[in-house]
Amino acid sequence: MITQDEAATFERCMAVGGVAIFGADTVYGLACDPDTVEAVERLYAIKGRRPDKPAAVLLFSLELALAALPELGPSTVAALEGLLPGPVTLLLPNPARRFPLACGPDPETLGLRVPALGPATAGLGAVRWPVMQSSANPSGGADARRVSDIDPAIVSEVDLVLDVGELDGTASTVIDLRRFEGDGTWAILREGALGRDRVAAALEGLVS
């Protein structure tokens, strides 16, 4: 279970440009501050991930996510309210080009995560710092549901490990909402923890 002190330590780690391993609602991830070049470069190097591949920005509450992206239209906001918090990564229009280090070659698309926190991870709800998040595995490797599943070479390179026990182990469902505001179009780009029927039910009737 994440304590208040551990949540505060995690937030300080992000603030000083550190890289952490943490668990939320799907699989274990790596986290760093999304606006610190050195931290982002280090996270990518730890994973062995190409620097031109985008990563998601994660916030620990829907309120913080909506405040960070005030330009989202009403239908897209309604979609976020229907899907978040939850085990999904949402591809959103990003006309203000926020969090550019996480966006890779397409600065006008942002991947957003707001995890559904359970009893073991509820303490992370106190974290107000946005993080850039990528799964805690070598690029292309298997996702980790326990800290013991993470490659020891990755564990040895990070500044903090938050062990929350065993997670579900199924990666987030990736949903493309970039055209949702205009015509209600959406697409699942990666099947994952939230099934297609539940996604459809959450988005039904949100565009007039």
N, C-alpha and C positions, 0 to 999 in steps of 0.2 A: 504494500500500500504506500502511495506517495504521500509523504508528510509535507507540512507547510515549509519546513526547512529545506527539504529536497526540491520542492518547487521553486523556492527562492534561489537555491544554488543553480538550478537549471537556467533560470532567467539571467542570473549573473554570468553564467557561462556564455550565453548568447550575447550579452552586452559587451563582453570583452573579446569577442571574436573567436570563441572556442568552438569545438565540435563535440557533440554529445550523442550517445546512444540512448534511445528512450522507447518505451512501449506505449501505445495508445489504444486503438480498437481493432487493428487488423494484424499487422506484422511489426516487428521491431524496425525502427528507422534511425537514420542519422539526421542530426539537426544542426543548423548553424544560423547565424544572422543573415538574412537574405540581402542585406545592403552592404556587407563587408566583403570586399573583393578577396582579401587574403583568406577569409574563412570559407568562402565559396570554393575557391581554388583548392583549398586543403581538403574539403569534403570530397570533391570530385577526385582528387588524387588518391585519397584513402580507398574509395570505391573502385578506382581504375576506370572511371566513367569519362567519356569524351566531354570536353568542356562545352561543346555546342549542343548538347542534349539538354532539354529543359527539365526542370524539377518543380515540384509543387510548393506553394507557400501555404503553411498551416497556421491557423489561429485556433485558440482553444475555446472560443465561443462564437456563436452566430452574430451576436451583437458587435464583437470586435471585427468580424469579417465584413459586415455591412458598413461599419464606420470607415474601414480601410479602403472601400471601393464605392464611394458615394455616387459615382456616375452611372452605376447600373440602373437599367430601366425597371419599371414596375413589374413587368412580367417576369423578368429574370430574378428580381428580388423575391417574388412569390415562389419561383422555382427553388431558390435557396432555402426559403422558409419551409418548403415541403420536403426537402431532401436532407437538410442539415439540422443538427449534427448527425453524422452517419458515416458508414464505411464507403464513401464515394470520393472520387477526385473529379472536380468539375472544371472543364475547359470553358473559360469565360472571355468575352470581349474585353480588351484592356486598352481603350483609346488613350487613356492618360499615361500609358506605358509605365505603370507602377511595377516595382520589384523587377527591374530589367535584368538583373543578374540571374534570376530564376527562369527567365523566359526563353533563353537560347536565341536562335536565329529569328524568332517571330515575337518581337516585343509587344505586339498588340493582341497576344493571346496569353492568358494567365491560367495556370492550374491552381485550384484552390481546394484545400482540405480543412474541414472542421470535424474532428473525430467525436464519436459518441463515447464519452468517458463512463467507465463502469466503476464499481466500488474500489478496485485496486488503483485506478488512475484518476479518481475524482480530484485529487489534490492539484493536478495540472490545470484545473479550471481557474486557478489563481494566477496563472501565467498570462500576462498581457502582451508579451513580446511576440511579434510574428517570427516564425522560423521557416527557413527553407528546409524541406524534408525530402529524403530519398531513402529507399529501403536499405537496411543495414546488411548488405551482402555485396560480394564482388559483382561488378557489372555483368549481368547475364546469369548470375548464380541464383540458387534457390533462396526463397524468402525464409526468414527466421521467425519462429513462433516463440522461442525461448532464447534467453541470453546465451545459453550453452550451445545453441545452434549457430551462433555468429562466428565467422572465421576469426580465430585468435589474432591474426595479423591486423584485422580491423579493430578489435578491442584494444590492442596495444597502442593504437595510434590516436585514440580519442582522449578527451580531457575528463569526461564524466560518463558514467553508466547508470541509468535508472532502470533497475530490474523490477518489473511489475508482475513477474510470474509468467504463466503460459497464456498466450493470446490465441485467438481463433486460427490464425495462420493463413487465412485467405486474403489476398491483396484486395485493395479497394476497386470498386467498379469505376471505370473512367467514362464519363458522360460528356459529350460535346454539346454545350449550350450556346455556342457562339452566334447562332442564327435564331435563337429562341425568341428574342425580343421582337424580331420582325415578323416571323411567320409561324412560330411555334415549333420549328424543326429542332429535333434533338436526335442524337445517335449514341449508342454505346460503342466505344472504341476498344474497351477491354472488359470482358466479363469478369465479375469478381464477387465480392461479399454480398452485395445487394442485387437481388434478382431482377430481371427485366420487367416482370409483372409489377413488382413493387415500385420500380422507377416510373413505369407508365401510369400507375395509379396516382403517384405523387404529382405528376406533371399534367394530368388530364384537366382540360378546361381552363388552363391558366392564361391563355392568350385569347383576347376577344376578337 
